[in-house]
Amino acid sequence: VFSARVYTRGAMVLHGLRREVGDESFFRILRTWVETRHDGNASTADFTAHAAREAGRDLTAFFEAWLYAPVTPEVAAYEEPAPAGG
């Protein structure tokens, strides 16, 4: 309960998911998740199925690595895209 993993892993999973599926899919996943679940309960399995459905692809390997592996994958530092025309 007091492991840092408990407090940081959820945020890291979302960060990894954003990098995995791209901004457009990621924000659609979050928006439609809130729209469909705002007055109810859901499980991790519900979220992973929703994310895969909204992304339009199988995310099993991603979620296995990020949610259930003993060690989370390495995350490279985020780099802002270069400005257009620059």
C-alpha positions, 0 to 999 in steps of 0.5 A: 500500500505504501509503495511508490508504485501504488501512487505513480503507476496509474499516471504512468499508465496513462502517460504511456497510453498517450504515447502508444496511441497518439494524442487524438486517440488518447483524448477520445478515449478519455472523453468517451470514457467520462461520457459513458461512465460518469454516473457509474462504476467500472473495472480496470478490464472495462477501461482496457477494453474501452481503450482498445475499442476507441483506439481501434486496435489490440492493446493487450500487450501494452496493458500487460506490460504497464499494468501487470508486469512487476516493473513498468517499462522505461519512459523516454522524456517527452519532447515538444514537437518542433514548430511548423515551418521552423 
